[in-house]
Amino acid sequence: MTQGNEIAGTEKRSDRTKAEILRAARARFAAQGYERTTIRAVAADADIDASMVMRYFGNKEQLFNATLAIDLHLPDLTAVAVDELARVLVRHFLHRWESDPAQDALLMLLRSAVTNERAAARTHEIFAAQVAPALAAALGPEPTQRRAALVASQLLGLGLTRYLLRIPAVTALTPDDIEDALTPAIRATLAPK
């Protein structure tokens, strides 16, 4: 193996290790929140030594910050009919959370936001930077911040009650049931006042 190939192999291994640490950290932060998560627990979940976590991320706060890079992957809402916006949003978040809630960085952030000011601020930033502009593009600029905040409260409330608190009456519902029940509420929130 040439020196160039050795370096490339080391970089790939390094990237895999970092990805595995981030996966384990997101799962651990989602399950336990910021306060109860430890570097040792993340390292054990990633099946590596704790010193490797420190090598790549420095400390728990820097590791947590690295897990906060969240893209909501919102669809292009300008291509959606106004009366379907609410259903598209509900469906989008349900699909995101139903596919693998343990690995969803947004749920991890939501759990941590309850006890950690940095996580709460990051949650605000994500929704302000991603949901509000997407809704403004689809609906126009008038009180979009207010509507986006209310939509966020409904969607985050769903995430909290279904995937984190696991309230039986909510977890018993099928995704279609939730979509049918929550869509009218979000549609009313999006309606111009």
C-alpha positions as CSV (number, residue, x, y, z in Angstrom):
1,M,0.0,0.0,0.0
2,T,1.4,3.4,-0.9
3,Q,1.5,6.3,1.5
4,G,-1.4,8.0,-0.3
5,N,-3.6,4.9,0.1
6,E,-2.6,4.6,3.7
7,I,-3.7,8.2,4.4
8,A,-6.9,7.7,2.5
9,G,-7.6,4.5,4.5
10,T,-6.9,6.3,7.7
11,E,-9.2,9.1,6.8
12,K,-12.0,6.7,5.9
13,R,-11.6,4.9,9.2
14,S,-11.5,8.2,11.0
15,D,-14.7,9.3,9.2
16,R,-16.4,6.0,10.2
17,T,-15.3,6.3,13.8
18,K,-16.6,9.9,14.0
19,A,-19.9,8.9,12.4
20,E,-20.3,6.0,14.8
21,I,-19.6,8.3,17.8
22,L,-22.2,10.8,16.5
23,R,-24.7,8.0,16.0
24,A,-24.1,6.7,19.6
25,A,-24.2,10.2,21.0
26,R,-27.5,11.1,19.3
27,A,-29.1,7.9,20.6
28,R,-27.8,8.5,24.1
29,F,-28.7,12.2,24.2
30,A,-32.2,11.2,22.8
31,A,-32.7,8.5,25.5
32,Q,-31.2,10.3,28.4
33,G,-30.9,14.0,27.6
34,Y,-27.8,16.2,28.0
35,E,-27.4,16.1,31.8
36,R,-27.4,12.3,32.2
37,T,-25.4,11.4,29.1
38,T,-21.7,10.7,29.7
39,I,-18.7,10.4,27.4
40,R,-18.0,6.9,28.8
41,A,-21.6,5.8,27.9
42,V,-21.3,7.1,24.4
43,A,-17.9,5.4,23.9
44,A,-19.3,2.1,25.2
45,D,-22.3,2.4,22.8
46,A,-19.8,3.1,19.9
47,D,-17.6,0.2,21.1
48,I,-14.5,2.4,21.4
49,D,-12.4,3.9,24.2
50,A,-13.6,7.1,25.8
51,S,-10.3,8.7,24.8
52,M,-11.4,8.5,21.1
53,V,-14.5,10.5,21.8
54,M,-12.4,13.1,23.5
55,R,-9.9,13.0,20.6
56,Y,-12.5,13.7,17.9
57,F,-14.9,16.0,19.9
58,G,-12.9,17.4,22.9
59,N,-15.6,17.3,25.6
60,K,-19.2,16.5,26.2
61,E,-20.4,20.0,25.2
62,Q,-18.5,19.9,21.9
63,L,-19.9,16.4,21.2
64,F,-23.4,17.7,21.9
65,N,-22.9,20.7,19.7
66,A,-21.8,18.4,16.9
67,T,-25.0,16.4,17.2
68,L,-27.0,19.6,16.8
69,A,-26.4,20.0,13.1
70,I,-30.0,19.3,12.1
71,D,-31.5,19.7,8.7
72,L,-35.3,19.2,8.8
73,H,-35.2,18.3,5.1
74,L,-38.5,20.2,4.5
75,P,-40.0,19.6,1.1
76,D,-40.4,22.6,-1.3
77,L,-43.6,24.0,0.2
78,T,-44.0,26.5,-2.7
79,A,-45.0,23.5,-4.9
80,V,-47.8,22.5,-2.5
81,A,-51.4,23.7,-2.6
82,V,-52.1,26.0,0.4
83,D,-54.9,23.7,1.6
84,E,-52.5,20.7,1.6
85,L,-49.6,22.5,3.4
86,A,-50.7,21.3,6.9
87,R,-51.0,17.6,5.7
88,V,-47.6,17.8,4.0
89,L,-46.0,19.1,7.2
90,V,-47.6,16.5,9.4
91,R,-46.8,13.7,7.0
92,H,-43.2,14.9,6.7
93,F,-42.5,14.9,10.5
94,L,-44.3,11.7,11.1
95,H,-42.3,10.0,8.4
96,R,-39.1,11.4,9.8
97,W,-39.9,10.2,13.3
98,E,-41.5,6.9,12.4
99,S,-38.6,5.7,10.3
100,D,-36.1,5.7,13.3
101,P,-37.0,7.8,16.3
102,A,-33.9,6.6,18.2
103,Q,-31.7,8.2,15.6
104,D,-33.6,11.4,15.0
105,A,-31.4,14.3,16.0
106,L,-34.5,16.6,16.3
107,L,-36.0,14.3,19.0
108,M,-32.6,14.1,20.7
109,L,-32.6,17.9,20.7
110,L,-36.2,18.1,22.0
111,R,-35.5,15.8,24.9
112,S,-32.4,17.8,25.8
113,A,-34.1,21.2,25.3
114,V,-36.3,20.6,28.4
115,T,-33.2,20.7,30.7
116,N,-30.5,22.4,28.7
117,E,-30.6,26.1,27.6
118,R,-28.2,25.5,24.7
119,A,-30.5,22.8,23.3
120,A,-33.6,25.0,23.8
121,A,-31.9,27.9,22.0
122,R,-30.8,25.5,19.1
123,T,-34.4,24.3,18.8
124,H,-35.6,27.9,18.4
125,E,-32.9,28.6,15.8
126,I,-33.7,25.5,13.7
127,F,-37.4,26.3,13.5
128,A,-36.8,30.0,12.9
129,A,-34.2,29.3,10.2
130,Q,-36.0,26.4,8.4
131,V,-39.7,26.4,9.1
132,A,-40.5,30.1,9.0
133,P,-38.8,30.8,5.7
134,A,-40.4,27.7,4.1
135,L,-43.8,28.9,5.2
136,A,-43.1,32.5,4.2
137,A,-42.2,31.2,0.7
138,A,-45.5,29.3,0.5
139,L,-47.8,31.7,2.3
140,G,-46.3,35.1,2.0
141,P,-44.4,37.1,4.6
142,E,-47.3,38.4,6.8
143,P,-47.2,37.1,10.4
144,T,-45.3,34.0,9.3
145,Q,-43.1,34.0,12.4
146,R,-46.2,33.7,14.6
147,R,-47.7,31.0,12.5
148,A,-44.5,29.1,12.2
149,A,-44.0,29.2,16.0
150,L,-47.5,27.8,16.5
151,V,-47.0,25.1,13.9
152,A,-43.7,24.2,15.6
153,S,-45.5,23.9,19.0
154,Q,-48.0,21.5,17.5
155,L,-45.3,19.4,15.7
156,L,-42.9,19.4,18.6
157,G,-45.8,18.6,20.9
158,L,-46.5,15.5,18.8
159,G,-42.8,14.5,18.9
160,L,-42.8,15.0,22.7
161,T,-46.0,13.1,23.5
162,R,-45.6,10.2,21.0
163,Y,-41.8,9.5,20.9
164,L,-40.4,10.8,24.2
165,L,-43.1,10.7,26.8
166,R,-44.9,7.8,25.0
167,I,-48.3,8.8,26.1
168,P,-50.4,5.6,25.5
169,A,-53.4,7.4,23.9
170,V,-51.0,9.0,21.4
171,T,-48.7,6.0,20.7
172,A,-51.8,3.8,20.1
173,L,-52.7,6.0,17.1
174,T,-51.6,5.0,13.6
175,P,-49.7,7.6,11.6
176,D,-52.8,8.0,9.4
177,D,-54.9,8.6,12.5
178,I,-52.5,11.3,13.6
179,E,-52.3,12.9,10.2
180,D,-56.1,13.0,9.9
181,A,-56.5,14.5,13.4
182,L,-53.6,17.0,13.5
183,T,-53.9,18.3,9.9
184,P,-57.1,20.4,10.6
185,A,-55.5,22.0,13.6
186,I,-52.4,23.0,11.7
187,R,-54.5,24.1,8.7
188,A,-56.4,26.4,11.1
189,T,-53.1,27.8,12.4
190,L,-51.9,28.5,8.9
191,A,-55.1,30.3,7.9
192,P,-54.7,34.0,7.5
193,K,-56.3,36.0,10.4
